[in-house]
């Protein structure tokens, strides 16, 4: 009799443990399987999507196709029209191009889009008609060397390689198009967090390597662009 009762109590304990186990398992988040938790979904960095960015042609086009990118999820662009309209109220609105060294939205005459940018120049002190023009966009920049003279057309040259030096850090900028280069997330983050460092570019063109100095005001304005559009929150 005692043996039967002990066996019955043991069976009840086992059944009780089974019920508790079922309840506990049912409360686990989706992704648990046989006691193993699947890794939660984490958006990837745009740094890892450069081939897709090139193919899409713009970050806005890419974000409309793929929401699993940190910049698309956190930052503001055409894929977030309401937030973008609010952001435009915090910057200058310009037609065609904005003045040098200011953050503004300029109206692209071909597409009709309002594009956030900071345009600056590094003039050659010996010849004002010669220098580099740089336009910073949220995740890219456009750069070319120009040279002209009285009565002749400007000559444009595009770098074949571009590096950025910010403070003590050096960044290689991947080419996206002729004269167009990607701004890596590490460089964007450094500028957004500390806009008071010196920024320069090392541009390799047919005539050799040139050091392009970016004005402190342009760096601060680019930092403001990143902050207004929430790229400073992308980690």
Sine and cosine of phi, psi and omega as CSV:
sin_phi,cos_phi,sin_psi,cos_psi,sin_omega,cos_omega
0.00,0.00,-0.73,0.68,0.00,-1.00
-0.88,0.47,-0.63,0.78,0.01,-1.00
-0.89,0.45,-0.64,0.77,0.00,-1.00
-0.91,0.41,-0.64,0.77,-0.01,-1.00
-0.92,0.38,-0.66,0.75,0.03,-1.00
-0.89,0.46,-0.65,0.76,0.02,-1.00
-0.90,0.44,-0.62,0.78,0.00,-1.00
-0.91,0.41,-0.68,0.73,0.01,-1.00
-0.90,0.43,-0.63,0.78,0.02,-1.00
-0.89,0.46,-0.66,0.75,0.02,-1.00
-0.90,0.44,-0.64,0.77,0.01,-1.00
-0.90,0.44,-0.65,0.76,0.01,-1.00
-0.90,0.44,-0.68,0.73,0.01,-1.00
-0.89,0.46,-0.69,0.72,0.02,-1.00
-0.90,0.44,-0.61,0.79,0.02,-1.00
-0.90,0.44,-0.69,0.72,0.05,-1.00
-0.88,0.48,-0.63,0.78,-0.01,-1.00
-0.90,0.44,-0.68,0.73,0.02,-1.00
-0.89,0.46,-0.71,0.70,0.02,-1.00
-0.87,0.49,-0.65,0.76,0.01,-1.00
-0.89,0.46,-0.66,0.75,0.01,-1.00
-0.90,0.43,-0.68,0.74,0.01,-1.00
-0.89,0.45,-0.73,0.69,-0.01,-1.00
-0.88,0.48,-0.68,0.73,-0.02,-1.00
-0.90,0.44,-0.61,0.79,-0.02,-1.00
-0.92,0.38,-0.38,0.93,0.00,-1.00
-1.00,0.02,-0.15,0.99,0.00,-1.00
-0.93,0.36,0.53,-0.85,0.04,-1.00
-0.91,0.41,0.40,-0.92,0.07,-1.00
-0.86,0.51,0.68,-0.73,-0.05,-1.00
0.87,-0.49,-0.35,0.94,0.08,-1.00
-0.98,0.19,0.72,-0.70,0.07,-1.00
-0.56,-0.83,0.85,-0.53,-0.01,-1.00
0.79,0.62,0.66,0.75,0.08,-1.00
0.99,0.11,0.05,1.00,-0.03,-1.00
-0.93,-0.37,0.78,-0.62,-0.01,-1.00
-1.00,0.01,0.84,-0.54,0.06,-1.00
-0.94,0.35,0.52,-0.85,0.00,-1.00
-0.90,0.44,0.72,-0.69,0.02,-1.00
-0.92,0.40,0.46,-0.89,0.01,-1.00
-0.94,0.33,0.80,-0.60,0.05,-1.00
-0.83,-0.56,0.79,-0.61,0.03,-1.00
-0.86,0.51,0.59,-0.81,0.01,-1.00
-1.00,0.06,0.33,-0.95,0.05,-1.00
-0.98,0.22,0.50,-0.87,0.09,-1.00
-0.88,0.47,-0.41,0.91,0.06,-1.00
-0.82,0.57,-0.50,0.86,-0.04,-1.00
-1.00,-0.03,0.08,1.00,-0.08,-1.00
-0.83,-0.55,0.45,0.89,-0.06,-1.00
-0.90,0.44,-0.66,0.75,0.07,-1.00
-0.86,0.51,-0.65,0.76,0.03,-1.00
-0.92,0.38,-0.59,0.81,0.02,-1.00
-0.90,0.43,-0.68,0.73,0.05,-1.00
-0.87,0.50,-0.70,0.72,-0.04,-1.00
-0.92,0.39,-0.64,0.77,-0.01,-1.00
-0.94,0.34,-0.52,0.86,0.03,-1.00
1.00,-0.05,-0.33,0.94,0.04,-1.00
-0.29,-0.96,0.37,-0.93,0.03,-1.00
-0.92,0.40,-0.60,0.80,0.01,-1.00
-0.87,0.49,-0.68,0.73,0.02,-1.00
-0.91,0.41,-0.64,0.77,0.00,-1.00
-0.91,0.40,-0.67,0.74,-0.02,-1.00
-0.92,0.40,-0.47,0.88,0.05,-1.00
-0.95,0.30,-0.36,0.93,0.01,-1.00
-1.00,-0.07,-0.57,0.82,-0.14,-0.99
-0.69,-0.73,0.95,-0.30,0.00,-1.00
-1.00,0.08,-0.13,0.99,-0.06,-1.00
-1.00,0.07,0.68,0.74,0.01,-1.00
-0.80,-0.60,0.71,-0.70,-0.09,-1.00
-0.83,0.56,-0.72,0.69,-0.02,-1.00
-0.87,0.50,-0.62,0.78,0.00,-1.00
-0.94,0.35,-0.60,0.80,-0.07,-1.00
-0.97,0.26,-0.62,0.79,-0.15,-0.99
-0.98,-0.19,-0.73,0.69,-0.13,-0.99
-0.98,0.21,0.16,-0.99,-0.05,-1.00
-0.95,-0.31,0.72,-0.69,0.07,-1.00
-0.39,-0.92,-0.28,-0.96,-0.03,-1.00
-0.90,0.44,-0.33,0.94,0.05,-1.00
-0.97,0.24,-0.10,0.99,0.09,-1.00
-0.78,-0.62,0.97,0.26,-0.16,-0.99
-0.86,0.51,-0.63,0.77,-0.02,-1.00
-0.92,0.39,-0.72,0.69,0.02,-1.00
-0.90,0.44,-0.59,0.81,-0.01,-1.00
-0.92,0.40,-0.65,0.76,0.02,-1.00
-0.89,0.45,-0.63,0.78,0.06,-1.00
-0.91,0.42,-0.62,0.79,-0.01,-1.00
-0.91,0.41,-0.54,0.84,-0.02,-1.00
-0.89,0.45,-0.44,0.90,0.03,-1.00
-0.95,0.30,-0.12,0.99,-0.02,-1.00
-0.97,-0.26,0.18,0.98,-0.03,-1.00
-0.56,-0.83,0.22,-0.98,0.03,-1.00
-0.94,0.34,0.52,-0.85,0.11,-0.99
-0.93,-0.37,0.84,-0.54,-0.11,-0.99
-0.81,-0.58,0.40,-0.92,0.08,-1.00
-0.98,-0.20,0.78,-0.63,0.01,-1.00
0.94,0.33,-0.94,0.35,0.04,-1.00
-0.63,-0.78,0.49,-0.87,0.08,-1.00
-1.00,-0.02,0.24,-0.97,0.07,-1.00
-0.88,0.48,0.30,-0.95,0.01,-1.00
-0.91,0.41,0.56,-0.83,0.16,-0.99
0.89,0.45,0.50,0.86,0.12,-0.99
-0.73,-0.68,0.49,-0.87,0.09,-1.00
-1.00,0.05,0.84,-0.54,0.02,-1.00
-0.42,-0.91,0.22,-0.97,0.11,-0.99
-0.98,-0.19,0.88,-0.47,0.03,-1.00
-0.96,-0.26,0.54,-0.84,-0.02,-1.00
-1.00,0.05,0.91,-0.42,0.04,-1.00
-0.96,0.29,0.86,-0.51,-0.12,-0.99
-0.93,0.35,-0.40,0.92,-0.02,-1.00
-0.99,0.14,-0.71,0.70,-0.07,-1.00
-0.99,-0.15,-0.32,0.95,-0.07,-1.00
0.98,0.21,0.11,0.99,-0.02,-1.00
-0.99,0.11,0.50,-0.87,0.12,-0.99
-1.00,-0.08,0.90,-0.44,-0.16,-0.99
-0.93,-0.38,0.81,-0.58,0.04,-1.00
-0.97,0.24,0.73,-0.69,-0.05,-1.00
-0.30,-0.95,0.29,-0.96,0.17,-0.98
-0.76,-0.66,0.87,-0.49,-0.02,-1.00
-0.96,-0.29,0.69,-0.73,0.00,-1.00
-0.57,-0.82,0.20,-0.98,0.03,-1.00
-0.68,-0.74,0.52,-0.86,0.16,-0.99
-0.91,-0.42,0.99,-0.17,-0.07,-1.00
-0.98,0.20,0.57,-0.82,0.14,-0.99
-0.98,0.20,0.89,-0.46,-0.06,-1.00
-0.87,0.50,-0.49,0.87,-0.03,-1.00
-0.99,0.13,-0.33,0.94,-0.03,-1.00
-0.48,-0.88,0.99,-0.13,-0.05,-1.00
-0.85,0.53,-0.37,0.93,0.01,-1.00
-0.99,0.11,0.14,0.99,-0.02,-1.00
-0.77,-0.64,0.62,-0.78,0.01,-1.00
0.26,-0.96,-0.32,-0.95,0.01,-1.00
-0.85,-0.52,0.63,-0.78,0.14,-0.99
-0.91,-0.41,0.74,-0.67,-0.05,-1.00
-0.78,-0.63,0.73,-0.68,0.09,-1.00
-0.85,-0.53,0.86,-0.51,0.02,-1.00
-1.00,-0.06,0.79,-0.61,0.15,-0.99
-0.94,-0.34,0.10,-1.00,-0.06,-1.00
-0.79,0.61,-0.70,0.71,-0.05,-1.00
-0.82,-0.58,0.23,0.97,-0.03,-1.00
-0.45,-0.90,0.18,-0.98,0.13,-0.99
-0.64,-0.77,0.39,-0.92,0.06,-1.00
-0.87,-0.50,0.76,-0.65,-0.06,-1.00
-0.65,-0.76,0.62,-0.78,0.12,-0.99
-0.46,-0.89,0.42,-0.91,0.08,-1.00
-0.99,-0.16,0.70,-0.71,0.00,-1.00
-0.84,-0.55,0.47,-0.88,0.03,-1.00
-0.46,-0.89,0.74,-0.67,-0.02,-1.00
-0.56,-0.83,0.00,-1.00,0.04,-1.00
-0.44,-0.90,0.18,-0.98,-0.01,-1.00
-0.90,0.44,0.83,-0.56,0.06,-1.00
0.99,0.12,0.11,0.99,0.03,-1.00
-0.77,-0.64,0.33,-0.94,-0.03,-1.00
-0.97,0.23,0.41,-0.91,0.07,-1.00
-0.94,0.34,0.59,-0.81,0.10,-1.00
-0.96,-0.28,0.76,-0.65,-0.02,-1.00
-0.92,-0.39,0.67,-0.74,0.09,-1.00
-0.76,-0.65,0.68,-0.73,0.00,-1.00
-0.95,-0.32,0.66,-0.75,0.03,-1.00
-0.89,0.45,0.50,-0.87,0.12,-0.99
-0.99,-0.17,-0.18,0.98,0.06,-1.00
-0.42,-0.91,0.59,-0.80,-0.06,-1.00
-0.59,-0.81,0.77,-0.64,0.12,-0.99
-0.84,-0.54,0.45,-0.89,0.05,-1.00
-0.87,-0.49,0.64,-0.77,0.10,-0.99
-0.87,-0.49,0.89,-0.46,0.01,-1.00
-0.84,-0.54,0.92,-0.40,-0.12,-0.99
0.90,0.44,-0.87,-0.48,0.03,-1.00
-0.97,-0.25,0.07,1.00,-0.06,-1.00
-0.98,-0.18,0.60,-0.80,0.05,-1.00
-0.90,-0.43,0.70,-0.71,-0.03,-1.00
-0.79,-0.62,0.74,-0.68,0.13,-0.99
-1.00,0.04,0.79,-0.62,-0.05,-1.00
-0.98,-0.18,0.91,-0.41,0.01,-1.00
-0.92,0.39,0.62,-0.78,0.01,-1.00
-0.98,0.20,0.73,-0.69,0.06,-1.00
-0.97,-0.26,-0.56,0.83,-0.02,-1.00
-0.34,-0.94,-0.03,-1.00,0.04,-1.00
-0.89,0.45,0.93,-0.38,-0.03,-1.00
0.99,0.17,-0.08,1.00,-0.01,-1.00
-0.97,-0.25,0.78,-0.63,-0.07,-1.00
-0.74,-0.67,0.55,-0.83,-0.02,-1.00
-0.99,0.13,0.67,-0.75,0.09,-1.00
-1.00,-0.09,0.96,-0.27,-0.04,-1.00
-0.87,0.50,0.44,-0.90,-0.06,-1.00
-0.87,0.49,-0.56,0.83,0.02,-1.00
-0.90,0.44,-0.64,0.77,0.04,-1.00
-0.93,0.36,-0.69,0.73,0.03,-1.00
-0.87,0.50,-0.69,0.73,-0.02,-1.00
-0.90,0.43,-0.67,0.74,0.00,-1.00
-0.88,0.48,-0.68,0.73,-0.02,-1.00
-0.93,0.36,-0.66,0.75,-0.02,-1.00
-0.90,0.43,-0.63,0.78,-0.07,-1.00
-0.99,0.16,-0.52,0.86,-0.04,-1.00
-0.63,-0.78,1.00,0.09,-0.09,-1.00
-0.98,0.18,0.14,0.99,-0.08,-1.00
-0.98,-0.18,0.02,1.00,0.06,-1.00
-0.98,0.19,0.26,-0.96,0.04,-1.00
-0.99,0.12,0.69,-0.73,0.06,-1.00
-0.87,-0.49,0.76,-0.64,0.09,-1.00
-0.64,-0.77,0.37,-0.93,0.02,-1.00
-0.88,-0.47,0.60,-0.80,0.14,-0.99
-0.96,-0.29,0.96,-0.29,-0.10,-1.00
-0.95,-0.31,0.84,-0.54,0.05,-1.00
-0.99,-0.16,0.89,-0.45,0.06,-1.00
-0.82,-0.57,-0.07,-1.00,-0.08,-1.00
-0.86,0.52,-0.53,0.85,-0.04,-1.00
-1.00,0.08,-0.09,1.00,-0.01,-1.00
0.75,-0.67,-0.25,-0.97,-0.02,-1.00
-0.99,-0.15,0.71,-0.71,0.01,-1.00
-0.87,-0.50,0.58,-0.81,0.14,-0.99
-0.99,-0.12,0.86,-0.51,-0.03,-1.00
-0.95,-0.30,0.88,-0.47,-0.01,-1.00
-1.00,-0.07,0.73,-0.68,0.01,-1.00
-0.98,-0.19,0.75,-0.67,-0.04,-1.00
-0.90,0.44,0.52,-0.86,0.01,-1.00
-0.87,0.49,-0.58,0.82,0.01,-1.00
-0.91,0.41,-0.66,0.75,0.02,-1.00
-0.89,0.45,-0.63,0.78,0.03,-1.00
-0.90,0.45,-0.70,0.71,0.01,-1.00
-0.90,0.44,-0.62,0.78,0.01,-1.00
-0.94,0.35,-0.59,0.81,0.07,-1.00
-0.92,0.40,-0.62,0.79,0.08,-1.00
-0.88,0.48,-0.64,0.77,0.03,-1.00
-0.91,0.41,-0.64,0.77,0.07,-1.00
-0.84,0.55,-0.75,0.66,-0.02,-1.00
-0.88,0.47,-0.61,0.79,-0.03,-1.00
-0.95,0.32,-0.72,0.70,-0.01,-1.00
-0.87,0.49,-0.62,0.78,-0.03,-1.00
-1.00,-0.05,0.18,0.98,0.13,-0.99
0.91,0.41,0.33,0.94,0.11,-0.99
-0.94,0.33,-0.33,0.94,0.05,-1.00
-0.93,0.36,-0.27,0.96,0.02,-1.00
-1.00,-0.04,-0.06,1.00,0.00,-1.00
-0.99,0.13,0.86,-0.51,-0.01,-1.00
-0.87,-0.49,0.00,0.00,0.00,0.00
